[in-house]
């Protein structure tokens, strides 16, 4: 089991790139690893629920669903 830090540096200005960090964290949990997400730069705006709930990545689940998964699985999120 690996501990993995994921930097999310994109927010609502690039929803698909913002979603990739959260999707990677989901995949890591499902693979038995321990991810942590670091929101930096434009990604820090995702700490606001109203913003995160409106982000719709292309070809990925809505960010709201990915964040709910992260919270349910107690993935540490640093801002």
MDAnalysis code that builds the backbone (N, CA, C; Angstrom):
import MDAnalysis as mda
import numpy as np

u = mda.Universe.empty(237, n_residues=79, atom_resindex=np.repeat(np.arange(79), 3), trajectory=True)
u.add_TopologyAttr("name", ["N", "CA", "C"] * 79)
u.add_TopologyAttr("resid", np.arange(1, 80))
u.add_TopologyAttr("resname", ["UNK", "UNK", "UNK", "UNK", "UNK", "UNK", "UNK", "UNK", "UNK", "UNK", "UNK", "UNK", "UNK", "UNK", "UNK", "UNK", "UNK", "UNK", "UNK", "UNK", "UNK", "UNK", "UNK", "UNK", "UNK", "UNK", "UNK", "UNK", "UNK", "UNK", "UNK", "UNK", "UNK", "UNK", "UNK", "UNK", "UNK", "UNK", "UNK", "UNK", "UNK", "UNK", "UNK", "UNK", "UNK", "UNK", "UNK", "UNK", "UNK", "UNK", "UNK", "UNK", "UNK", "UNK", "UNK", "UNK", "UNK", "UNK", "UNK", "UNK", "UNK", "UNK", "UNK", "UNK", "UNK", "UNK", "UNK", "UNK", "UNK", "UNK", "UNK", "UNK", "UNK", "UNK", "UNK", "UNK", "UNK", "UNK", "UNK"])
u.atoms.positions = np.array([
    [0.841, -1.169, 0.000],
    [0.000, 0.000, 0.000],
    [0.891, 1.238, 0.000],
    [0.627, 2.136, -0.937],
    [1.428, 3.349, -1.055],
    [0.639, 4.563, -0.570],
    [1.365, 5.520, -0.062],
    [0.786, 6.810, 0.301],
    [1.130, 7.763, -0.844],
    [0.096, 8.363, -1.448],
    [0.296, 9.173, -2.644],
    [-0.293, 10.565, -2.437],
    [0.495, 11.593, -2.741],
    [0.024, 12.972, -2.666],
    [-0.327, 13.444, -4.068],
    [-1.517, 14.004, -4.214],
    [-1.983, 14.489, -5.511],
    [-2.192, 15.996, -5.408],
    [-1.498, 16.750, -6.263],
    [-1.671, 18.203, -6.300],
    [-2.762, 18.543, -7.306],
    [-3.771, 19.241, -6.843],
    [-4.831, 19.732, -7.721],
    [-4.635, 21.232, -7.856],
    [-4.156, 21.669, -9.023],
    [-3.856, 23.083, -9.225],
    [-4.848, 23.751, -10.168],
    [-5.905, 23.036, -10.537],
    [-6.918, 23.594, -11.433],
    [-8.259, 23.601, -10.715],
    [-9.048, 24.612, -11.021],
    [-10.371, 24.737, -10.406],
    [-11.434, 24.851, -11.473],
    [-12.388, 25.735, -11.250],
    [-13.517, 25.880, -12.164],
    [-13.106, 26.415, -13.539],
    [-11.916, 26.989, -13.663],
    [-11.456, 27.496, -14.957],
    [-11.100, 26.365, -15.918],
    [-10.827, 25.179, -15.392],
    [-10.526, 24.010, -16.224],
    [-11.110, 22.772, -15.526],
    [-12.418, 22.568, -15.680],
    [-13.099, 21.518, -14.922],
    [-12.554, 20.109, -15.158],
    [-12.122, 19.813, -16.373],
    [-11.633, 18.459, -16.648],
    [-10.326, 18.193, -15.915],
    [-9.405, 19.137, -15.957],
    [-8.146, 18.958, -15.224],
    [-8.380, 18.935, -13.717],
    [-9.333, 19.718, -13.244],
    [-9.666, 19.703, -11.810],
    [-10.191, 18.321, -11.418],
    [-11.007, 17.735, -12.255],
    [-11.596, 16.429, -11.958],
    [-10.595, 15.291, -11.969],
    [-9.531, 15.425, -12.747],
    [-8.547, 14.340, -12.847],
    [-7.904, 14.004, -11.503],
    [-7.599, 15.009, -10.710],
    [-6.969, 14.761, -9.403],
    [-7.892, 13.920, -8.524],
    [-9.171, 14.266, -8.518],
    [-10.147, 13.564, -7.675],
    [-10.401, 12.148, -8.209],
    [-10.397, 12.001, -9.541],
    [-10.578, 10.673, -10.143],
    [-9.377, 9.776, -9.826],
    [-8.168, 10.346, -9.863],
    [-6.975, 9.568, -9.506],
    [-7.049, 9.113, -8.053],
    [-7.500, 9.994, -7.170],
    [-7.630, 9.628, -5.758],
    [-8.621, 8.482, -5.589],
    [-9.725, 8.539, -6.317],
    [-10.729, 7.465, -6.253],
    [-10.121, 6.141, -6.699],
    [-9.401, 6.169, -7.809],
    [-8.760, 4.955, -8.306],
    [-7.735, 4.398, -7.332],
    [-7.007, 5.285, -6.682],
    [-6.010, 4.837, -5.706],
    [-6.675, 4.159, -4.510],
    [-7.763, 4.731, -4.019],
    [-8.486, 4.108, -2.895],
    [-8.990, 2.732, -3.315],
    [-9.574, 2.661, -4.509],
    [-10.110, 1.388, -5.002],
    [-9.013, 0.352, -5.224],
    [-7.768, 0.803, -5.370],
    [-6.629, -0.099, -5.547],
    [-5.927, -0.416, -4.235],
    [-6.446, 0.126, -3.125],
    [-5.891, -0.184, -1.817],
    [-4.801, 0.761, -1.336],
    [-4.654, 1.906, -1.972],
    [-3.626, 2.872, -1.585],
    [-4.225, 3.992, -0.732],
    [-3.363, 4.870, -0.224],
    [-3.780, 5.966, 0.648],
    [-3.442, 7.308, 0.001],
    [-4.362, 7.862, -0.806],
    [-4.082, 9.165, -1.409],
    [-4.401, 10.315, -0.463],
    [-3.765, 11.440, -0.720],
    [-4.097, 12.706, -0.076],
    [-4.139, 13.741, -1.184],
    [-5.096, 14.653, -1.112],
    [-5.250, 15.682, -2.136],
    [-4.802, 17.024, -1.565],
    [-3.989, 17.725, -2.342],
    [-3.525, 19.054, -1.963],
    [-4.108, 20.036, -2.972],
    [-4.953, 20.951, -2.502],
    [-5.545, 21.977, -3.356],
    [-4.640, 23.200, -3.320],
    [-4.069, 23.547, -4.459],
    [-3.150, 24.680, -4.527],
    [-3.499, 25.549, -5.726],
    [-3.100, 26.804, -5.682],
    [-3.364, 27.714, -6.794],
    [-4.858, 27.810, -7.068],
    [-5.235, 27.681, -8.348],
    [-6.647, 27.759, -8.720],
    [-7.461, 26.617, -8.130],
    [-6.822, 25.525, -7.776],
    [-7.529, 24.389, -7.181],
    [-8.100, 24.689, -5.808],
    [-7.548, 25.676, -5.117],
    [-8.023, 26.008, -3.771],
    [-9.474, 26.462, -3.765],
    [-9.967, 26.991, -4.880],
    [-11.358, 27.447, -4.946],
    [-12.329, 26.269, -4.805],
    [-11.849, 25.058, -5.057],
    [-12.711, 23.877, -4.940],
    [-13.062, 23.562, -3.492],
    [-12.417, 24.225, -2.558],
    [-12.765, 24.049, -1.152],
    [-14.128, 24.670, -0.846],
    [-14.605, 25.547, -1.719],
    [-15.931, 26.140, -1.558],
    [-16.956, 25.204, -2.194],
    [-17.893, 24.723, -1.384],
    [-18.882, 23.750, -1.851],
    [-19.678, 24.261, -3.049],
    [-20.079, 25.519, -3.014],
    [-20.887, 26.064, -4.111],
    [-20.130, 26.020, -5.439],
    [-18.830, 26.202, -5.402],
    [-18.016, 26.118, -6.617],
    [-17.846, 24.659, -7.030],
    [-17.437, 23.825, -6.103],
    [-17.193, 22.410, -6.418],
    [-18.441, 21.724, -6.967],
    [-19.600, 22.068, -6.436],
    [-20.846, 21.446, -6.891],
    [-21.191, 21.813, -8.329],
    [-20.630, 22.910, -8.835],
    [-20.960, 23.354, -10.193],
    [-19.953, 22.894, -11.243],
    [-18.876, 22.245, -10.826],
    [-17.825, 21.838, -11.768],
    [-18.208, 20.516, -12.433],
    [-18.267, 20.540, -13.771],
    [-18.634, 19.355, -14.549],
    [-17.517, 19.017, -15.542],
    [-16.607, 18.118, -15.154],
    [-15.525, 17.731, -16.056],
    [-16.065, 16.999, -17.291],
    [-15.389, 17.149, -18.407],
    [-15.770, 16.460, -19.636],
    [-15.262, 15.020, -19.580],
    [-16.145, 14.064, -19.782],
    [-15.758, 12.658, -19.822],
    [-15.498, 12.025, -18.467],
    [-15.767, 12.751, -17.379],
    [-15.563, 12.248, -16.020],
    [-16.856, 12.449, -15.236],
    [-16.994, 11.779, -14.091],
    [-18.162, 12.045, -13.250],
    [-18.153, 13.495, -12.763],
    [-19.323, 14.025, -12.416],
    [-19.347, 15.380, -11.843],
    [-18.434, 15.464, -10.626],
    [-17.787, 16.601, -10.462],
    [-16.848, 16.764, -9.357],
    [-17.537, 16.534, -8.016],
    [-18.794, 16.916, -7.923],
    [-19.556, 16.720, -6.687],
    [-19.517, 15.248, -6.253],
    [-19.696, 14.327, -7.208],
    [-19.669, 12.892, -6.904],
    [-18.278, 12.436, -6.466],
    [-17.252, 12.937, -7.132],
    [-15.881, 12.545, -6.783],
    [-15.495, 13.056, -5.403],
    [-15.935, 14.262, -5.069],
    [-15.638, 14.817, -3.748],
    [-16.397, 14.049, -2.675],
    [-17.648, 13.682, -2.952],
    [-18.416, 12.872, -1.994],
    [-17.707, 11.552, -1.722],
    [-17.165, 10.927, -2.773],
    [-16.413, 9.682, -2.600],
    [-15.201, 9.920, -1.701],
    [-14.485, 11.020, -1.967],
    [-13.292, 11.333, -1.166],
    [-13.661, 11.528, 0.300],
    [-14.739, 12.236, 0.559],
    [-15.154, 12.479, 1.944],
    [-15.616, 11.190, 2.625],
    [-16.381, 10.374, 1.911],
    [-16.853, 9.104, 2.472],
    [-15.700, 8.170, 2.799],
    [-14.638, 8.258, 2.035],
    [-13.479, 7.384, 2.242],
    [-12.371, 8.061, 3.040],
    [-12.694, 9.199, 3.606],
    [-11.786, 9.920, 4.504],
    [-10.427, 10.219, 3.878],
    [-10.448, 10.601, 2.612],
    [-9.217, 11.019, 1.957],
    [-8.852, 12.405, 2.505],
    [-7.667, 12.560, 3.082],
    [-7.274, 13.875, 3.576],
    [-7.178, 14.890, 2.435],
    [-7.728, 16.080, 2.667],
    [-7.699, 17.153, 1.669],
    [-7.050, 18.363, 2.340],
    [-5.962, 18.839, 1.738],
    [-5.215, 19.975, 2.285],
    [-5.392, 21.178, 1.379],
    [-5.599, 22.337, 1.977],
    [-5.747, 23.569, 1.201],
    [-4.616, 24.508, 1.570],
])
